[in-house]
Amino acid sequence: MKGRLRFSGVRKVYRWRGSRVRNESVKGAVLGSWWRRRRPKGEAHVALEGIDLTIEPGEAVALIGPNGSGKSTLLKLAGGILQPTEGAVDVGGRVTALIELGAGFHPEITGRENVLINGMLLGLSRPEVEARLPEILEFAGVGDFIDQPVKTYSSGMYVRLGFAVAVAVEPDVLLIDEVLSVGDAAFTRRCLDRLARMRQAGVTMVLVSHDLDLVEAFADRAVYLRAGRVRAEGAVESVVARYRNDVAGVAEIPTGAETTAGQTDEDGRRWGSGEVEIVSVELITDAGKTRLVPGGTPCRLQIRYRARREVGDFVVGVAWHRADGTLVAGHNTELDGLVPQRLDGEGEIRCAYPALELAPGDYLVDVAVHSKDGAAYDYWCDALRLRVTSAIEWPGVWTPSHEWEWDGELFE
């Protein structure tokens, strides 16, 4: 199936073959020869062991873990750059890897020629590359340098052009290795917005990153690798928390120790009587649930609840905040004139937004179910964290749809 990745019993071993470089001194030659005799023959490094992992079409999965844990090796296996020592890797559809941007560029030929060659190497025909050339050049922003040898490019221009070519291929699977950590802030913002729009188009994505805030905004699921093995896999928040605890040397929270409705959690982000419990809060677009969404995207906030008894007096409310605590908006069913009837058993309520008209940035969403007099059944602060993207750094918070009008010939 296009967009699906499957790792079955994958093991990857790197074998030491000894140094092939020339010694720079007599001392180096003597000691190097001594070291090679002492080093065990056939010494191997097991980079991955027993990897069984399936990534479904349209999913965004983050690989996290310390350096040397096997993240990049797993990504290179998915991209066909490496082959497994044991097991099988099955990838459906066209794959593009954002691992070493511009690695295939030839320094002596122009940027335009490199775009044509690399686009065809990635699976496009020459007419297809030429048709997408204006989009690639606009995104890369290298100007007249496009017809100069790439050896004259700055490192930023080099990376921008490499990224523009890679995403123009319209892959079924996109592999991303720390690519958002390079380039300036404007480039990072545009890259993130492009990736968010590709997610909306249903592209399967696998991200390797040490930026855990980005991981929590970007991924549907996380896989925590350590010493080549999967240590944890599942919901992003719980896997990231597990990794952070390991890094900090904190003992794991035992299963069943989570806060339940009717109690106040330790950091004071959730409280209530527990008569009604908010089970989950998710942002849903046409492409499915996400926490990385381009500004202006139609979406809905989906709130799943569980009522422990029948409740007739209830209000469902939502509050949006910027990451710095600035209140952006708040609305509830009572203010919108909805008359409560009965809340019983399990179900869901959705708040639809024709377009998410927010400036790019990180946002937090509070969700509450309470009585009309304000007594909380379940009040959950920061129930959802998400990131809104945009190719333009709009000031403020609100980005309404708008059009300019003028008299005369002020603009083209």
N, C-alpha and C positions, 0 to 999 in steps of 0.2 A: 504494500500500500504506500502511495506517495506520502512523504513526510514522516514516515515511521522509522525509528531507530531501534534496533534490538541487539543487545550484547548478551551472548549465551556462553557461560562458562569461560569468560575471557581471562587469559593470563598473558602478561607481557614481560619478557625477560630481556634485559640488556646484558650482553656478554663483554667482558673486558678483553680487549685484543692487544693491549700494550701500546706504548707511544710510538708514533711514526715520525715524530719531528727529529730533526738533526740536533745533536748536542752542541751547546754553544761553547764548551770548554772541555779540556782534558779531564778535569775533576768531574764535570757533569757526565762525561762518557763513562768514567769508572764507576761512579755512584749509581748512575742510571742502569748500567749493566748488572750491578749487585742487586739493585731493587727489583729488577725484572726477574732475576733468578729466585729471589725470596718470595715474590708474589705468587700465590697459588695459581696454577694453570686452570683456565676455564672458570675463573671467578665470575660470578654473575650477580646482577642486581635485579631483584624482582620488583618491577614498577607497579604491576597490577596483578591481583590474585583473586580468582573466583568472582568475577563481575557478572552478575545477571541483572540486566536493567532493560526496561522497555520504555521508550518515549513515544507517546501517541501523536498523531498528526495534529498540528496546531498548538501543541503544548510548548510552554517555555520552562525549561529546567535549568537550574543553576548548580554548578559544581563548586563546592567550597571545601576548604581544608588548608592546612599549612603548606608551605613550600616543600616540594618533594613528595607530595602525597599521591601523585599520579593523575592530577586533573588534566594537565596539558597532554599527557600521553593518551588519556581516554579521548580527548578531543581530536588528536591526530589519527587515532584509530578510526574514529567516525568519519574523518575526512579522507581516509584512504592514503594518508601520508605515511602511516606505519601499518604493518600487518601484525596480527596477534600471534604470539608463540603457540598458544593453544586456544581453542574455542572459535567462535564465529561472530562476526559483526555484519549485520544486515542493515542496509540503508536504502530507503525507498525514495526514488526521485533524484532531482538535481541538487547537489550540495555545493555550497560556497563557504569557504573558511576565512574568517577575518582573524587571522593569526599573525602573520607578518605582512602588513599592508605594503604593497608595492614590491614584494620580494622578487617578483618575476620581471620587473622593469629592467630594460637595457639602458644603461646610462648614456650611450652614444647616440641614441635615436630620440626623436621628439616625443613629447607627451601624447600627441595625437596618434602617432604610430604605435606607441606602447598601449594605448587604450584599445586600438583595433586588434592588436596581437593578443593581448590578455583577455579581451572579451571573447575572442574565438577559442582561446585555450580553455575558457570556462564553459564552453558549450554553445555559444551563439554563432550564427552565421555572420558573414561580413555585412550583408544588408541589415541584419538585426542590430548589430553594433552601431552601424552608421545611423540607423533610425533613432537610437537612444543617445547618440553622441551629444546633442544639445542639452539634454537633461544631465548627462554626466558632467559636462563642462560647467553648467550653471552651478551644480552642487559643489564641484571641486574648487571653483573660484580662483583658478590660476591665471585667468586673463590671457594676455598675449603670450605668456610663457608656454602655452599649450603647443606652440610650434617651435619651441626651443628644446635642445637636448635636456633630458631630465637630470643630467649631472649638474646643470645650472640651478636646479630647484633647491629651495630651502627644505629642511626636514618637514615643516608643516605642509608645504605644498605637495610634497611627495606622499605623505600620509593621506591628505585629503583626496588626491587623485586615486590612490589605491582603494580607499573606501568607496568612492563614487563608482568605480568600475565594478567592485564586488557586489554592491547592492543592486546595481542596474541589471544584473543577470536574472533577477526574479527567481530565486531558488525555492525549492520545496523545503530544504533544511539549511539553516544558517548557523554556523559555528563561530563563536565569539570568544576570543581569548584576550582579556584585559585591553581591548582596543579603545575603550572609552577613557582610559587613563592617559592617553597621548593626545597631543594637540592642545589648543587654547580653549577657553571657556565657550566661545562662540561655536567652535567646531564640535565640541562635546555636546552642546545643546542641540545642534542640527542633527548629529548622529543619533542621539537618543530619540528625537522626534521621528526620524526616518525608521528606526527600529520599531517604535511604537506603531507606526502606520503599517509596517510589514506584519506585525503581530495581528492587527485588525484584519489583514488580508489572509490570515490563516497559515502563515509561514511557521514551521516548527523551528524553535530556537534552543540552542544549548550555550549557556554563558559560563565562562570561568572568570571569577572576579574576587578580589579581596575586599571590595567595597560592599559591606554587608547591608548598608542602607539601600544601595542600588539593587542588591539581590532581593531584598524584601519588597521593593517596588516593582521589580521586573518579572520575577518568576512565579509560576503557579506551584512549583514543587522544587525542593532542594535535595541534593545528594551530598552528604558529608563524607569525604574520603580522608583516610588517614593510613599511612604506611601501605598504600596500594589496595586497601580494602574498604568496602562500604561500611562506615560506622553507624550512619543514620540516614534514613530516607523518608520523605513525607512532606507534610505541610511546612511551608517556608519558615514560619515563626518558630515552630518547635525545633526544627533542625538547626536554624541559626542560633537559637538559645542553647542548644546542646553544644554546639561548637564554641560559643562564647564561654560557656561554663568550663569546658575543657581547657581553653586558653587561660582562663583565670584560675584554674585549679579548684573550681567549686564543685562539690558533689552534685550528682544528678538529683533532680526532684523526683521522688518516687511516684509511680503511677497512682492516680487517685487523689493526689495532694492538691489538684487544681481547685481554684475557687468555685464554689457552687452558688447558685442563686439563693438569696436569703442571707448571704454573708458579705462582709466588706473585705475586698482583697487587701493585701498588705500595703500596696502603694496607693490605695485610695482611689483607683480608677473605676471601680465598679461597686455598686451598692443597691439595695432594694429588699423588699419583703420576700421575694422569691415566688409569689403567687403566679406571676408570669415570668418566664425566662426567655431572654433573647439567645437563640441557639447559634446563629451566625449572621454576619453582615457581609455582603459581597457587592461589588460593582459589576454590572453585566452590560456588555455591548453585543452587537450582532455577532461578534467573533467568540463570544463566551465571557467567562469571568476574567477580570484583569485588575491589576493595580498600577498599570502603566498605560495611560490613555492620552491620545492627542487632544489638545484643546478643540472644542467645537464638536466632539463626537457625541451622537445621540447615545444615551445610556440610561440605566435605571439602577436604583439602589434597592437591593433585594434583602429583606429582613425576615429571617425564619424565627418563629417563636414557638414556645410550648407553654400552654396554660395548665397549671396544676389543679385549678378549679375553674368553674364558669365565672367569667367576669363581665359585667355589663357596663361598668364605669371605667373607661380607659381612653387614653390619648396616646398616640404614637408620634414621637417627635424626632427630628434630625437637626444637628448643628454641624456646620462646616467651619473648620479653622485652618489658618496657615500653620506651618510648623513652628513659627515663632509665637503662636498663641493668639494671633489676631483673628477675631470673629469675622467670618466671611458672610455667612447666611444662616438663618434658622427658620424652620417651618414645622408645623405639626398639623395633625388631622383636625383639631378643634379650630385653629385659626383659619383653616381652609374650609370650614363649614360642614365637615363630615360628622354625622350623628352616630355615635357608637350603638351597636345592637348587642352583639354577644361575641366574646372571645373564649374559645373552649378547645381543648385538645391541641393539636399541632397544625401549623399552617404558615403562610407567608404573606407579607404585605410589601408592595413595591411602590417606590416613588420614582416616577419617570421624568427625565430631563430631555427635552427635544434636542438640546445642544448644551454640552458642558462648557459654558462660556467663562472659563477661568484662565488667568494668566499662568504661564508655566511655573512649576514649583511643587513643593511637597505639601500635602494637605492631610488633615486628620478629621475623621467624622465621628461625632458622638451620636449614639442612638439611645432612646429611652422609651419605656412604656410606663405610664404613670396614671393615676386617677386625675379627675378634673381639678381637685384641690392641690395637686402637685405631689402627693405621696407616691414614691417610686416603687413600682413592682420590680423593675430592673433598669438601672441607669448605668450605661456602659460608655465611659469616656474612652476616646481613641479606639473605638471598636474596629475602625478600618483606617489604614494608612495607604495613601496612594500618591502617585506622581503624575502631574499633568505636563505634557510636553508641547513644545512649539518650536518651529524653525526661527521664530522671531522672539526676542526678549521683550515682550510687552511690559510696560510699567504698570504698577497697580495690581489689582486683583481681577477686575471684571474685563472681559474681552468681548463686548457685544458685537453682533453682526452690524455692519454699518457701511454706508456709501457716502462719498463726497459729491457735492454738487457745486457748480460754479457758473458764472456768467463770463462770456468772452473767451479769450484764448490763454488762460492762465497755465494750463497743463496740456500735455499731449493726450 
